């Protein structure tokens, strides 16, 4: 009995130590800008890495590249070989699904001027879902303290894997590829694609990437609400740090609302002036908000919209301008929350 209590006390102390370590780690991460770029191995998905590298312009930014692999994929028969391979993921001769894609992401980063392979490196593995490969990550650390992490994650499905990864973060921004399909609110309630699920449920801001890295400028939309002003502030800082010109935009649904739209733009401009962030241009339009934002924003690298913070049920009945813009836009969209 005495040994049982000793073991119990030891277990409690270990659990407390682990909890404290995780709390300290999360506190440290909150002081940095952390971007989660998700890839699926398609050529188009590496645009998420390019955009993330472009946005992670300073040593205060950490970049995590994630590939989610469905459970097992028939690897149980080679479980021992997989376990040995994952101990040295990036050098292993065994082609674990996802490793090749993460290696290619490193090459994309190098093309963008970031060369993590010249930094110090640590590898960590964890069991997950009873899968032989589990979760594996390789973390590269620069002399200035910047991190680039390659994460191979095992999950029942990709969307849940991405959302679960946030809980291990936290992250300031998720970068996703262009959706292959996007359903209306009613159909999405029962069957939504990966990008739509993550965009709807992510606790942090989401950038949905489309072709157009050669374009310039942040097209920041505001309706004058306090929530939108916070989005203006945060996205303008990101634009300013990355050297992108800023255009402010507000749209009224009728001529009677034009004055309010002009006031929203003027207030946003005044906010950024106080922050010493220059604004290249400001525009006001009258019409359908989604159509005006999509059409006028198509010339810019990124359209910035403010998430309304609505639940699935609320979106079903009230809709969402931000979600509709993400769905219909022809350029990349940053949904700020």
ABEGO torsion letter per residue (X at the ends): XAAAAAAAAAAAAAAAAAAAAAAAAAAAAAABBBBBBBBAGBAAAAAAAAAAAAABABAABBBBBBBBBBBGGGAAAAAAAAAAAAABAAABABBBBGAAAAAAAAAAAAAAGBBAAABBBBBBBBBBGGBAAEBBBBBBBBAAGBBBBBBBBBBABAAAAAAAAAAAOBBABBBBBBBABBBBAAAAAABBBAAAAAAAABABBBBBBBBGAABBEBBBBBAGBAAAAAAAAAAAAAAAAAGBBBBBBBBBABAAAAAAAAAAAAAAAAAAAAAGBBBABBBBBBEBAAAAAAAAAAABABBBBBBAGBBAAAAAAAEBAAAAAAAABABBBBBBX
